[in-house]
Amino acid sequence: TITSSTMFAIGLLMTIMKYQTAVAGLLLNGGLIILLATPPARVIVSVVEYIRERDWAFVALTLVVLLALGGSVVAAYF
């Protein structure tokens, strides 16, 4: 979130100052992508950690959450 916030701030300042608007747009889009990718990345890390701990109940529950996230992306796309 720190990276995406920094990218948003720099992109916004560049847009306001009308300085390299193409780069500003890339920074704003990149910040948004990073921000949107944070929850699925955290769930994936949780799955890996639960597998390492051999906590199969939480592996199954976390995979259900990951499938729900993926399903929402697919539903939003179509």
N, C-alpha and C positions, 0 to 999 in steps of 0.2 A: 504494500500500500504506500510505503514511503516513495518507492520508485515511481509509481503511477501519479502520486500527488506532485512530485517534483516535475514530472513531464507535463502534467496539466498546468502547473504554475508557469513554467518556462514558455510553453506553447501559448498560453493566454497572454502573457506579457509581450511575446513576439507579435501576436495578432493585434493587440491594442496599439503597439508601436508601428505596425505595418512594416515589420522588418522580416524579410524572407518568409512570406506567408506560406510557401510550399513546405518549408521545414517546420513551421509552426503547426500546420495541418497534420504532418506526420507525427509530431510529438503528441498532439492531442489525440489522434487515433491510436497511437501506441500506448498512451496512458490508459485509454479506455479498454483496450484489449487486455492489458495486464490486469486492470481492475476486475474485469469480467472473468479472467482465468484464475483468479485467486481462490475462490471457493472450490472449484473442481480439483485444483492442485492440492489443496489441503485435504480433501477427501481421499485422493490417491495416496498421499503420504500416510494418512491414517490407516488405509488398507494394508500398506506395506508394513507399517509398525505392528499392526495386529497380527499379521502373518508371522512376523519375527517372534512375537510373544506367544504364538500358537493359541490365540484366543479366537476360536472359530466362530463363536456366536457373534462377536463384534465384527469379524470379517464379513459374515453374511449380512449383518445389518448395515454395515458401511457400504457394501456392494449394492444393496438395495437403494441406498441414498444416491450412490453414483449413477445407478440406472435411472433414477428419477430425474437427476440433473441432466443426463443425456437425453432422456425422453422429452424433457421440456425444451431443450435446444432443437431437437428434431421437430417437435410440434410447432415451435415458433418459426422454424424455417419454412415449413409447408403450410 
